[in-house]
Amino acid sequence: MYSKEFVVPNQVNVEVSEGRVKVSGPNGSLERNFKLGGVKIEKKDNKIVVSSESERRKSKALVGTTVAHIQNLIEGVTKGFTYKLKIVYSHFPIQVKIGKDNVLFSNFLGEKTPRAAKIVGNTKVKIEGADIIVSGMDLEEVGQTASNLELATRRTGYDKKIFQDGCYIVSRE
């Protein structure tokens, strides 16, 4: 039998039932479904124990992945996640506008039609000058939104040393 355990911080409440983990903290609550074959999640006092009956390599990997996901949920409800992106242009000034569920990049390399990037989930996007700040509780939603912003301004077939225009991830917190 292989297992990993970790301590839950005081300000965080974790509920485990049938593979479903709900984490509540100062910033709000997140819920995730872990229906993985052979992996068992239990709460004992202020510890979370993730275990597997098998000692195989894949089972150990699933246990480690599940622990990492639960720790990301805990970090999300306590601190949250923030990605900073930088808008870079040398040819045409890029105008960025935030819509209801997307971000529009206008005048990218002189293109007439704006490019759109989807905002995933409950992620908040702010524009501060040439910086775009993406923040939220769920790491996967924040990371996917930042990636969507970066991919919206991607150009293929151009020399990257000359055409450096775009939106790029600068830091993660």
C-alpha positions as CSV (number, residue, x, y, z in Angstrom):
1,M,0.0,0.0,0.0
2,Y,1.3,3.4,-1.0
3,S,0.1,6.7,0.6
4,K,0.9,10.3,1.0
5,E,-0.4,12.7,3.6
6,F,-0.2,16.4,4.2
7,V,-1.5,18.9,6.9
8,V,-4.4,21.2,6.1
9,P,-3.8,24.9,7.2
10,N,-6.0,26.2,10.1
11,Q,-8.0,28.7,8.0
12,V,-9.0,26.1,5.4
13,N,-11.9,23.6,5.7
14,V,-11.7,20.5,3.5
15,E,-14.6,18.1,3.0
16,V,-14.1,14.7,1.3
17,S,-17.0,12.5,0.1
18,E,-16.9,9.7,-2.5
19,G,-13.9,11.1,-4.5
20,R,-15.3,14.7,-4.4
21,V,-13.1,17.3,-2.5
22,K,-14.5,20.6,-1.5
23,V,-12.1,23.2,-0.1
24,S,-13.3,26.4,1.6
25,G,-11.0,29.2,2.7
26,P,-10.8,33.0,3.2
27,N,-11.1,33.7,-0.6
28,G,-14.0,31.4,-1.2
29,S,-14.5,27.7,-2.1
30,L,-13.5,25.3,-4.8
31,E,-14.7,21.9,-5.6
32,R,-13.1,19.1,-7.7
33,N,-14.1,15.5,-8.6
34,F,-11.4,12.9,-8.3
35,K,-13.0,9.7,-9.7
36,L,-9.7,7.9,-10.2
37,G,-9.5,4.1,-10.1
38,G,-7.6,2.7,-7.1
39,V,-7.0,6.1,-5.4
40,K,-8.7,6.7,-2.0
41,I,-8.9,10.1,-0.4
42,E,-9.6,10.4,3.4
43,K,-9.6,13.2,6.0
44,K,-8.1,12.3,9.4
45,D,-8.2,15.1,12.0
46,N,-6.4,18.0,10.1
47,K,-4.6,15.8,7.6
48,I,-5.5,14.6,4.2
49,V,-4.4,11.0,3.3
50,V,-4.3,9.9,-0.3
51,S,-3.6,6.2,-0.8
52,S,-3.5,3.4,-3.3
53,E,-3.6,-0.3,-2.8
54,S,-1.1,-0.9,-5.5
55,E,2.6,-0.2,-5.4
56,R,2.9,0.2,-9.2
57,R,4.5,3.2,-10.8
58,K,1.2,4.5,-12.3
59,S,-0.6,4.2,-9.0
60,K,2.1,6.2,-7.3
61,A,1.9,8.8,-10.0
62,L,-1.9,9.1,-9.5
63,V,-1.4,9.5,-5.8
64,G,1.2,12.3,-6.3
65,T,-1.0,14.0,-8.9
66,T,-4.0,14.0,-6.6
67,V,-2.1,15.4,-3.7
68,A,-0.7,18.2,-6.0
69,H,-4.2,19.1,-7.2
70,I,-5.6,19.2,-3.6
71,Q,-2.7,21.4,-2.5
72,N,-3.4,23.7,-5.5
73,L,-7.0,24.0,-4.4
74,I,-5.9,24.9,-0.8
75,E,-3.4,27.5,-2.1
76,G,-6.1,28.9,-4.4
77,V,-8.6,29.6,-1.6
78,T,-5.9,31.1,0.7
79,K,-3.7,33.1,-1.6
80,G,-5.0,32.8,-5.1
81,F,-3.0,32.7,-8.3
82,T,-1.8,35.6,-10.5
83,Y,-0.2,35.7,-14.0
84,K,1.3,38.8,-15.4
85,L,1.5,39.3,-19.1
86,K,3.3,42.0,-21.1
87,I,2.0,43.6,-24.3
88,V,4.9,44.1,-26.7
89,Y,4.8,45.9,-30.1
90,S,7.3,47.5,-32.4
91,H,5.3,47.9,-35.6
92,F,1.6,48.8,-34.8
93,P,0.3,49.8,-31.4
94,I,-2.0,47.1,-30.0
95,Q,-5.2,48.2,-28.4
96,V,-6.6,45.8,-25.8
97,K,-10.2,45.8,-24.5
98,I,-11.9,43.5,-22.0
99,G,-15.3,42.2,-22.9
100,K,-17.7,40.1,-20.8
101,D,-16.1,36.8,-21.4
102,N,-13.2,37.6,-23.8
103,V,-10.3,40.0,-24.4
104,L,-10.0,41.7,-27.8
105,F,-6.7,42.6,-29.4
106,S,-7.2,45.3,-32.0
107,N,-4.7,46.6,-34.6
108,F,-2.4,43.6,-34.0
109,L,0.3,43.9,-36.8
110,G,-2.1,46.2,-38.6
111,E,-4.8,43.6,-39.0
112,K,-8.3,45.0,-39.5
113,T,-10.2,42.3,-37.6
114,P,-9.6,42.1,-33.8
115,R,-8.4,38.8,-32.3
116,A,-10.3,37.4,-29.3
117,A,-9.0,35.4,-26.3
118,K,-11.5,33.6,-24.1
119,I,-11.6,34.3,-20.3
120,V,-12.1,30.9,-18.6
121,G,-14.3,30.5,-15.5
122,N,-14.2,33.1,-12.7
123,T,-10.9,34.6,-13.7
124,K,-10.4,38.3,-13.4
125,V,-8.4,40.2,-16.0
126,K,-7.1,43.8,-15.5
127,I,-5.1,46.0,-17.9
128,E,-2.5,48.3,-16.4
129,G,-0.7,50.2,-19.1
130,A,1.3,47.6,-21.1
131,D,0.6,44.9,-18.5
132,I,-2.3,42.4,-18.3
133,I,-2.9,40.9,-14.9
134,V,-4.9,37.6,-14.8
135,S,-5.9,36.5,-11.3
136,G,-8.3,34.0,-9.7
137,M,-8.6,31.0,-7.3
138,D,-8.5,28.1,-9.7
139,L,-5.0,27.5,-11.0
140,E,-6.2,25.7,-14.2
141,E,-8.6,28.5,-15.1
142,V,-6.1,31.2,-14.5
143,G,-3.4,29.4,-16.5
144,Q,-5.7,28.6,-19.4
145,T,-6.8,32.2,-19.6
146,A,-3.2,33.5,-19.6
147,S,-2.4,30.9,-22.3
148,N,-5.4,32.0,-24.4
149,L,-4.2,35.6,-24.2
150,E,-0.7,34.5,-25.4
151,L,-2.0,32.3,-28.2
152,A,-4.4,35.0,-29.5
153,T,-1.4,37.1,-30.5
154,R,0.7,34.3,-31.9
155,R,2.0,34.6,-35.5
156,T,3.3,31.6,-37.5
157,G,5.5,32.1,-40.5
158,Y,7.2,35.2,-39.3
159,D,10.7,35.6,-38.0
160,K,10.4,35.9,-34.2
161,K,13.6,38.0,-34.0
162,I,12.0,40.7,-36.1
163,F,8.3,40.4,-35.4
164,Q,8.2,40.3,-31.6
165,D,4.8,41.9,-31.3
166,G,2.4,40.1,-29.1
167,C,1.3,39.3,-25.5
168,Y,3.7,37.2,-23.4
169,I,3.6,35.7,-19.9
170,V,6.2,37.4,-17.8
171,S,5.6,36.0,-14.3
172,R,3.5,33.6,-12.2
173,E,2.6,34.0,-8.5
